[in-house]
C-alpha cells in the first residue's frame, strides 16, 4: 500500500473506533420526592430519606406546597424540581 492510502485507512479506523467505543452519554437521574416546604421559587424536598434544601424549581411547580409529590432531576451536582405529580 502506498503511504497516503495507509494513512487514510488508519485515520478511518481510528474514527470508527472513536464512534463505536465512545462512552455513553451522561445519565440524568430522575428521582421522586415529597415537598417538605416551599419558599418563593425554592423548595425543600425529601428524597430517599434526606431533605434537600432550597432546590430551584421550574415554573410548572408554582403553587407547590408541603406534601406534594414531585420530580427531581439531577445533572451532576445540581438538582432541580421539574414537576409536581400529585397534590
VODRENFI-964591 format. One record per residue (C-alpha): x, y, z; residue in three letters. Coordinates in steps of 0.001 Angstrom, whole numbers, plus 500000, padded with zeros to 6 digits. Example, Ala and Ser with C-alpha at 12.3 -4.5 7.8 and 13.67 -1.06 7.14 Angstrom:
2
512300495500507800ALA;513670498940507140SER;
//
This chain:
87
500000500000500000UNK;501145503473499370UNK;501720505762502354UNK;498746508019501652UNK;496193505211501426UNK;497619503521504509UNK;497420506773506492UNK;493830507317505374UNK;492866503767506355UNK;494440504200509785UNK;492633507518510253UNK;489315505951509174UNK;489846503038511569UNK;490604505434514417UNK;487498507481513646UNK;485341504332513571UNK;486820503104516856UNK;486051506502518396UNK;482424506205517334UNK;481955502580518381UNK;483855502851521658UNK;482582506259522771UNK;481467506443526384UNK;477692506523526908UNK;476141509967527281UNK;475923511256530838UNK;472811509942532512UNK;470435512367534134UNK;468915510629537133UNK;465265511321537867UNK;464049510920541419UNK;460659511263543010UNK;460388513265546201UNK;457978514927548575UNK;457886518681549065UNK;458776519432552694UNK;458483523236552432UNK;458101525953549810UNK;459615529422549896UNK;459394531659546842UNK;460957529866543892UNK;462756527301546089UNK;461575524013547541UNK;462844521783550315UNK;462320518219549074UNK;462650514883550853UNK;464226512261548585UNK;465234508819549824UNK;465103509852553477UNK;467227513001553072UNK;465868516533552800UNK;467428518625550049UNK;467179522301550982UNK;466294525241548730UNK;466189523418545393UNK;465312525614542424UNK;462103524743540622UNK;460607525261537185UNK;457533527427536659UNK;455425524281536344UNK;455929523806540100UNK;454383527158541068UNK;451914526663543875UNK;453692523594545268UNK;453107523010548953UNK;454264520620551661UNK;453138517061550981UNK;453076517337547176UNK;454914514593545283UNK;457446515940542803UNK;460011515038540169UNK;463633515950540871UNK;466151515904538012UNK;469855515791538841UNK;472599516833536441UNK;476000516472538020UNK;475906518202541402UNK;472786520240540559UNK;469235519112541324UNK;466103520895540053UNK;462456520211540813UNK;460825519954537391UNK;457257518920538086UNK;454522518192540593UNK;452931514788540044UNK;450423514627542915UNK;448899517157545259UNK;
//
